[in-house]
């Protein structure tokens, strides 16, 4: 009886993580399609709200890919290095974005929303 409840718990957390990864990939992918085809509805949920930036969607895709690769019992050395490298890259993007926001640096993305 105990082993079946542990199996159900393990199966449910695995399936929940797969659903979360799929949702992140779907949202980020739709955002990138919206930017590529200039579809305002896909760039953001509400038409006149601030749309998700392309770099944010790319970071979401990288995060989802790393999480999908790290599923399983045993992680290889390559997967661990990939996870660390991706984490450092995403953190660097976040820090650079924060620094640009703090010093009010125009990166070019702001010009596209003004037109």
N, C-alpha and C positions, 0 to 999 in steps of 0.2 A: 504494500500500500504506500509506503513512504517513497519508494523508488519511482512510482508512477507520478506522485505529486511533484517530485524534483524534476522529472522529465517534462511535465506540463509547464513548470516554472521556467525551465531552460528553453523550451520551445516557444513560450509566449514572449520572453524577452528577446529571443532571436528574431521572431516575426515582427515584433514592434520596432526593433532597430532597422530591419529591412524596409518596413513601411516608411519610417522616418527618412531613411536614405533616399528612397524613391521620391518622396515628396520634395525633398531639398533639390534633387536633380531636376525634377519636373518644374519647380518654380524658377530655378536659375536658368534652365534651358529655355523656358517660355520668355523670360526676361531678355535673354540674348537674342532670341528670334525677334522679339519686339524691337530691339535696338537695330538689328540688321535690316528689318523690313519697314522700320519707322511706323510701327503700330503702337499708338499711345496706350491702348487698353492693356497690352502685354508688358509695357514698361512699368506700369504701376497699377494698383488695384483701382484706385479712384482716379478719374481722368485729370483732375487739376491738382493732384497731390505731387509731392516730390517723387520722381521715379527712382527705382533701384539703379545704382551705378553699375556700369559694366564690370569694373574691377571687383565689386562686391559679388556679382553673380559668378565671376570666374573663381573667386576665393571659396564660394559655396560649393562649386563643382569640384574643386581640388579637395576640399574637406570631405565631401561625400565619397569621392573616389578612395581617399585614404581610409575612411571608416569602412567602406565595402571591402577593401583589401585586408583590413585587420580583423575581419570576422573569422572565427575559427579557433581551434584549440591551441595550435602551435604557430608562432610567428617566426618567419625566417629572418635572417639578418638583413636582407634586402628590404623587407617590409618595415622593419623597425627604422632603418636609415631613411626610407621614403617618408615615414611618418614624422620623424624629427625634422627632416629637410623641409617638408611641406609646412609644418608648424612654424618653423623659423621664417619661411617666406611669407606666410599669411600674417604673422606678427609684424614683420617688417612693413608690409603693405598697410596694416592698421596704424603703425606708428608714423609712417610717412603721411598718411591721410590726416592724422591728428595734427601733425606739425604744419601741414599746409593749411588746415583750418585755423590753427592758432595764429599763424602769421598772415592769414588772409591772402595766400598765394593763389593766383588764378592758374588753373591747370588746363584750361581749354574746354573742360566739360561744361562749365558754366555758360559759355557762349552759345552752345547748342540749345539750351533751354530758353534763352532769351528771344530766339527767333520764332 
